[in-house]
Amino acid sequence: MAIDPVYDPKATSVQVLRYLVAVAEQRHFGRAAQACGVSQPTLSALVARWEGACGVQVFDRSSHGVAVTPAGERVVAAARRALDAIAQVEAAAGSAVPPFFGPVRLGVIPTVAPYLLPHCGPAWEKAFPDAVLPLREATTGECLDLLDRGQIDVAILAELPGMERGRVILPLYEEPFTLAVARGHRLAKLGTAGPGDLAGERILLLDDGHCLRGQVMSACRLREDAPRAGADYRATSLETLRHLVAGGAGVSLFPVLAVPAADPRVVFLPFADSGARRRIVACWRADDGRDGAYRLLGGPIRRAIVGVGVTPL
């Protein structure tokens, strides 16, 4: 005698996983529904039914918006891991080729991307001719958030304390800083410069959100709350800083890879301080199953940057 299948109200579909992650990211049921290409009533009803069946409240709903509950944070994190695993299954079943078996979505910080990629891009193409490596430029905080939410696979950025929690860190290279001054500046004739030479100088910095800002402040012995002479310049790119330096607005520290081949307006001096450097790393989620493949990205980078003033690690 045939037995009718028993419906399990707790059954979790891929659709439910995607809805849970979308609501957590958007903090709004309407926007989540739009992102998923369904109506809001459909999405809301399915999420609510799943919460009821599992006996867990993933979202706090109020007139002020949607918040993820503490229990919901664990549920959403697990949903992201499940969707990532499903994506890897689909990639392996498709036309993807080794060693990555699908695209590797890269996030790179703005003070690295335009200076490193011209070196390592061709090296990656030669080493992995069939690889698909879509790129997204974002600040350190944004890269780590995108990584943790599964929206990128590998981030290339400057190492910060605590970054290793829940992530794998692959050191790539160490990069010293150089002091940029206008050609007619009093320091331009020095062979090298150090923190002691900067007394009374206006130090130009990148805006908040760029990790290089804090690294330069540390190298120059600056405090965020310390009074500074003149206008407060906060650039969003190293190119803007270079033009400000050339115009006599102040001086700044540059990573050595960002030093242009030629700029007659600016002199770049080695900065005589062993701590005036940063370590560039690649990182990815510790639970990502492509750990071994991601490590292969480091070799072409290290080979490509030999002889350009940085130290491969």
Secondary structure, DSSP 8 states (H G I E B T S, - for coil): --------TT---HHHHHHHHHHHHHSSHHHHHHHHTS-HHHHHHHHHHHHHHHT---EEEETTEEEE-HHHHHHHHHHHHHHHHHHHHHHHHTT--TTTTS---EEE-TTTHHHHHHHHHHHHHHH-TT----EEE--HHHHHHHHHTTS-SEEEEE--TTTTTTEEEEEEEEEEEEEEEETTSTTTT-S-B-GGGGTT--B-EE-TT-HHHHHHHHHTT--TTS--SS---EESSHHHHHHHHHTTS-BEEEEGGGS-S--TTEEEEEB--TT-EEEEEEEEETT-TTHHHHHTTHHHHHHHTTTTT-EE-
